[in-house]
Structures are given as C-alpha cells and as structure tokens.
Amino acid sequence: MSTLFVVATPIGNMEDITLRALRVLGEVPLIAAEDTRTARKLLSHHGISAPRLLSYNDRNRRQRTPQILSALEAGHVALISEAGTPAISDPGVHLVEAATEAGHDVVPLPGASAVVTALAAAGLPVRSFRYVGFLPRQPGARRRLLSELAASPDTLVAFEAPHRLRKALADIHATFGDRRLIVCRELTKRYEEIYRGTAEEALDHFDKPRGEFTLVLEGADETQPNQQEAIDVDAALLELRDQGVRARDAVRTVSERSGLPHRQVYDRWLALSE
C-alpha cells in the first residue's frame, strides 16, 4: 500500500513551511489540493516543478475520493489544504478517513496552523482549549453555541469571516461580558494584527473588518461563585417559559438566581425562542 502524506502548508507567509514538506511535495507524483491555484503559487515560490495537481474540495470530494484512492494504489499522494494543516475544518478529513479505511498509510507532516499560532500569541492560559471552527452563520445558532460555552473554563478558539465579525463580537459581548479577547487578523501576512481587549472594545476597533480572523477568548473563571447555576440557565429559562411566565419576568428571575447580567440572560431567551 502507498502513503497519503497530510502536508501542512503556510497560512500566509510562504516561508512558513518545513524542509520535509518541500521534499515530499517535490517527490510525490500527485498532490490533492483544496485550491490548485494556491498550490501552484506555493510550488513555484519554492522552485518545485509542479507534479500532477488534482483539486479536492467540498464541491467535488465525492467524485475525487475514488480517483485519489485509485492513484494511491499506484504511488504516494500528498494532501494539502488552501492554507494550514489539512483535515482541520477542512474537506481533507474525508480523504484521510477513506485512505485509512482502504488500508493505506497516512503520514502527517506538521507545520503551520492558525489555531496554534493564535494561541501562542494570545498569552492566555492554555491548560486546555476548545476549537470550534467557524462560528455558526445563523444568529440563533451562534448565540446558542456561545451560551453553551459560557461556563467552560477552556480557552476558546474560533474562526470568523470579516462580514460576520461585528455581529459575532456583539454576541460574544452579550454572552461573555468583559472577558479577555484576542482578535488575530491576517496571521503571518503583511497586514497582520493582534488586537487585545474585550469584545466591546473590539467592536469599536474593527469598524470595517477586512481579512481573515481568528478569535481567542478567555475561559470562565472556575473560582467565580454561581458558576454551577450559570450552567443551568437555559434549562431554567425553558422551564419558566413552559410554565407560561412572561419573558421579562423569566429573565429577571434567572438573572438573579445565576448572577449573570440581565442582557446575557435575555439574549439566551431570544436564542431559545428562535
């Protein structure tokens, strides 16, 4: 059986790639790339004569997977994403799974990752962290997810698109209050920016967001009182709603019981009502 090499590529700066990755990309007869245009630029920058490139993305993965498995019967294949490490919030995970099930070796080549890079720059405790990928596009789903994470002591890492950043920051402020937030924009690129503050402050700073964003949010303080009560806020709101209690009264009651801000509890009520 041949080997599927899972190769990490730069997230911005073309120099952020390992010597081993360059060697493998120059040796394999086939590279499965999420974006072949980006792949060609990378190979050209490093003086590698492009081998056969085959696009592999969410739109064509069902068609491409059997083709790549067939290619693996004849020789090694490298898998690269548009940027960073394949199979992390990336369609490459499906190819890794299929290659494993077919009995091929899967060899990861470590390298650039926006998640780890952002965590390294954040300066927050990282005894444990939770990566959630891109925050949900729909406001209700986004608020529900943030509410579920509000009581977790884990440092939170998420991606967000520029056109949704301000709405996401508003929801983060409503749910997490003044917790420390690090907003990493265009990591490793020319206009890299690492902003430190709160979600409310970030809203003022990022008036017209541009670029790619990675958010790192401080986890809950495990020593805070009422932490356990905060975990049950959604259940308490649902119970009061089922009893026919009006929104205003339910929110006030749960806010007093949990110690959470009135606005945060109200936002949870809205999310549960959608």
C-alpha positions as CSV (number, residue, x, y, z in Angstrom):
1,M,0.0,0.0,0.0
2,S,1.1,3.6,-0.7
3,T,1.1,6.5,1.7
4,L,-1.1,9.6,1.9
5,F,1.0,12.4,3.2
6,V,-1.0,15.1,5.0
7,V,1.1,18.1,4.5
8,A,0.8,21.4,6.4
9,T,1.4,24.5,4.2
10,P,1.7,28.2,5.1
11,I,-1.2,30.2,6.4
12,G,0.2,33.4,4.9
13,N,3.9,33.7,4.8
14,M,5.4,31.5,2.1
15,E,8.5,30.8,4.2
16,D,6.4,29.0,6.9
17,I,6.9,25.5,5.6
18,T,9.2,22.7,6.6
19,L,12.1,21.3,4.6
20,R,10.4,17.9,4.9
21,A,7.2,19.2,3.4
22,L,9.0,20.7,0.5
23,R,10.9,17.5,-0.2
24,V,7.7,15.4,-0.1
25,L,5.8,17.9,-2.4
26,G,8.7,17.6,-4.9
27,E,8.7,13.8,-4.8
28,V,5.1,12.6,-4.9
29,P,3.5,12.0,-8.4
30,L,0.2,13.5,-7.3
31,I,-0.9,16.4,-5.0
32,A,-4.5,16.6,-3.9
33,A,-5.1,20.3,-3.3
34,E,-8.1,22.2,-2.0
35,D,-7.2,25.1,-4.3
36,T,-4.9,24.2,-7.2
37,R,-4.1,27.9,-7.9
38,T,-2.8,28.4,-4.4
39,A,-0.8,25.2,-4.7
40,R,0.8,26.3,-7.9
41,K,1.9,29.6,-6.3
42,L,3.4,27.8,-3.4
43,L,5.3,25.3,-5.5
44,S,6.5,28.0,-7.9
45,H,7.7,30.1,-5.0
46,H,9.9,27.3,-3.7
47,G,11.2,26.3,-7.2
48,I,9.3,22.9,-7.3
49,S,8.3,21.7,-10.7
50,A,4.6,21.1,-10.3
51,P,3.6,17.4,-10.3
52,R,0.1,16.4,-11.2
53,L,-2.3,18.5,-9.3
54,L,-5.9,17.4,-8.6
55,S,-8.4,19.6,-6.9
56,Y,-10.1,18.2,-3.8
57,N,-12.7,20.3,-2.1
58,D,-16.2,20.2,-0.6
59,R,-17.8,20.6,-4.0
60,N,-16.1,17.6,-5.7
61,R,-14.9,15.4,-2.9
62,R,-17.4,12.6,-3.6
63,Q,-16.1,12.3,-7.2
64,R,-12.4,12.9,-6.3
65,T,-12.1,10.4,-3.4
66,P,-12.3,7.2,-5.5
67,Q,-9.9,8.8,-8.1
68,I,-7.3,9.6,-5.4
69,L,-7.7,6.1,-3.8
70,S,-7.0,4.6,-7.2
71,A,-3.9,6.8,-7.5
72,L,-2.8,5.6,-4.1
73,E,-2.8,2.0,-5.5
74,A,0.0,3.1,-7.9
75,G,2.0,5.6,-5.7
76,H,2.2,8.1,-2.9
77,V,-0.1,11.1,-2.8
78,A,0.2,14.4,-0.9
79,L,-2.8,16.2,0.5
80,I,-2.7,20.0,1.1
81,S,-5.4,22.5,2.1
82,E,-5.7,26.0,0.9
83,A,-3.7,27.1,3.9
84,G,-2.6,25.5,7.1
85,T,-3.0,21.9,8.2
86,P,-5.3,19.7,6.2
87,A,-8.3,17.9,7.8
88,I,-8.8,20.6,10.4
89,S,-12.1,22.4,9.5
90,D,-11.2,21.2,6.0
91,P,-12.6,18.7,3.5
92,G,-9.4,16.7,3.6
93,V,-10.7,14.9,6.6
94,H,-12.9,12.8,4.3
95,L,-9.9,11.7,2.2
96,V,-7.9,10.8,5.3
97,E,-10.8,8.7,6.5
98,A,-11.2,7.0,3.1
99,A,-7.5,6.3,2.8
100,T,-7.4,4.8,6.2
101,E,-10.4,2.5,5.6
102,A,-8.7,1.4,2.3
103,G,-5.7,0.3,4.2
104,H,-3.2,3.0,3.1
105,D,-0.7,4.6,5.5
106,V,-1.5,8.1,6.5
107,V,1.6,10.2,7.5
108,P,1.1,13.7,8.9
109,L,3.7,16.4,8.3
110,P,3.3,19.0,11.0
111,G,3.5,22.7,10.2
112,A,1.5,25.9,10.2
113,S,-1.8,26.1,12.0
114,A,-3.9,29.3,12.6
115,V,-5.3,27.8,15.8
116,V,-1.9,27.1,17.4
117,T,-0.4,30.3,16.1
118,A,-3.2,32.4,17.6
119,L,-3.0,30.5,20.9
120,A,0.8,31.1,21.0
121,A,0.2,34.9,20.5
122,A,-2.7,35.2,22.9
123,G,-1.0,35.0,26.2
124,L,-4.0,33.3,27.8
125,P,-3.8,30.1,29.9
126,V,-3.9,27.1,27.6
127,R,-4.0,24.2,30.0
128,S,-7.0,23.2,27.9
129,F,-8.7,24.8,24.9
130,R,-11.6,24.2,22.7
131,Y,-11.6,24.9,19.0
132,V,-15.0,25.3,17.3
133,G,-14.0,26.2,13.8
134,F,-16.1,28.9,12.2
135,L,-18.9,30.3,14.4
136,P,-22.4,29.4,13.0
137,R,-23.7,31.8,10.4
138,Q,-27.2,32.0,11.7
139,P,-27.6,34.3,14.7
140,G,-29.7,31.9,16.8
141,A,-27.3,29.0,16.3
142,R,-24.3,31.3,17.1
143,R,-25.9,32.5,20.3
144,R,-26.8,29.0,21.4
145,L,-23.3,27.8,20.9
146,L,-21.8,30.7,22.8
147,S,-24.3,30.2,25.6
148,E,-23.3,26.5,25.8
149,L,-19.6,27.6,26.1
150,A,-20.1,30.4,28.6
151,A,-19.4,28.3,31.7
152,S,-16.5,26.4,30.3
153,P,-13.0,27.1,31.7
154,D,-11.4,26.2,28.4
155,T,-9.8,28.9,26.3
156,L,-12.0,29.2,23.2
157,V,-10.6,29.4,19.6
158,A,-12.9,30.2,16.6
159,F,-12.6,31.5,13.1
160,E,-14.9,34.2,11.7
161,A,-15.4,35.8,8.3
162,P,-14.9,39.6,8.1
163,H,-18.6,40.3,7.0
164,R,-19.9,38.5,10.2
165,L,-17.2,39.7,12.6
166,R,-19.1,42.6,14.2
167,K,-22.3,40.6,14.7
168,A,-20.2,37.8,16.3
169,L,-18.4,40.3,18.6
170,A,-21.8,41.7,19.7
171,D,-23.0,38.2,20.6
172,I,-19.7,37.4,22.4
173,H,-20.0,40.6,24.4
174,A,-23.6,39.8,25.3
175,T,-22.7,36.3,26.4
176,F,-19.2,36.6,27.9
177,G,-19.2,40.2,29.1
178,D,-15.7,41.7,29.7
179,R,-13.6,38.5,29.4
180,R,-10.3,38.9,27.6
181,L,-10.5,38.5,23.9
182,I,-7.6,38.4,21.4
183,V,-8.5,39.0,17.8
184,C,-5.9,37.9,15.3
185,R,-6.2,39.3,11.8
186,E,-4.3,38.2,8.8
187,L,-1.9,36.0,10.8
188,T,1.7,35.8,9.3
189,K,0.6,38.1,6.4
190,R,1.8,41.6,5.6
191,Y,-1.0,43.3,7.5
192,E,-1.0,41.0,10.5
193,E,-2.7,42.5,13.5
194,I,-3.2,41.1,17.0
195,Y,-5.7,43.1,19.0
196,R,-6.2,42.6,22.7
197,G,-9.1,43.8,24.7
198,T,-12.8,42.8,25.3
199,A,-15.4,42.1,22.7
200,E,-17.0,45.5,23.3
201,E,-13.6,47.2,22.7
202,A,-13.0,45.1,19.6
203,L,-16.4,46.3,18.2
204,D,-15.1,49.9,18.4
205,H,-11.8,48.9,16.9
206,F,-12.9,46.8,14.0
207,D,-15.3,49.3,12.3
208,K,-14.9,47.9,8.8
209,P,-13.3,44.4,9.2
210,R,-11.1,43.1,6.4
211,G,-9.1,39.9,6.2
212,E,-9.2,36.5,7.9
213,F,-9.9,36.4,11.7
214,T,-9.0,34.0,14.5
215,L,-10.6,34.7,17.8
216,V,-9.1,33.5,21.2
217,L,-11.4,34.0,24.1
218,E,-10.7,33.6,27.8
219,G,-12.4,30.7,29.6
220,A,-14.6,31.1,32.6
221,D,-13.0,31.6,36.0
222,E,-13.6,28.4,37.9
223,T,-13.3,30.2,41.2
224,Q,-16.3,32.5,40.5
225,P,-19.4,32.0,42.6
226,N,-22.6,30.9,40.9
227,Q,-20.7,29.1,38.2
228,Q,-22.8,25.9,38.5
229,E,-26.0,28.0,38.4
230,A,-24.8,29.6,35.1
231,I,-24.6,26.2,33.5
232,D,-28.3,25.6,34.0
233,V,-29.6,29.0,32.7
234,D,-31.0,27.5,29.5
235,A,-32.9,24.8,31.4
236,A,-34.3,27.4,33.9
237,L,-35.5,29.6,31.1
238,L,-37.2,26.8,29.3
239,E,-38.9,25.6,32.5
240,L,-40.2,29.1,33.1
241,R,-41.3,29.5,29.5
242,D,-43.2,26.2,29.7
243,Q,-45.0,27.5,32.8
244,G,-46.2,30.5,30.8
245,V,-44.0,33.0,32.6
246,R,-43.5,36.2,30.6
247,A,-40.1,36.9,29.1
248,R,-39.4,39.9,31.3
249,D,-40.2,38.1,34.5
250,A,-38.4,34.9,33.5
251,V,-35.2,36.8,32.5
252,R,-35.2,38.8,35.8
253,T,-35.7,35.6,37.8
254,V,-32.9,33.7,36.1
255,S,-30.6,36.7,36.2
256,E,-31.0,37.0,40.0
257,R,-30.5,33.3,40.5
258,S,-27.5,32.8,38.3
259,G,-25.7,36.1,38.9
260,L,-25.4,36.6,35.1
261,P,-26.1,40.0,33.6
262,H,-29.7,40.7,32.6
263,R,-28.7,41.3,28.9
264,Q,-26.9,38.0,28.7
265,V,-29.9,36.1,30.1
266,Y,-32.2,37.9,27.7
267,D,-30.0,37.0,24.7
268,R,-30.3,33.4,25.8
269,W,-34.0,33.7,26.0
270,L,-34.1,35.1,22.4
271,A,-31.8,32.3,21.2
272,L,-34.1,29.6,22.8
273,S,-37.2,31.2,21.2
274,E,-35.9,31.0,17.6
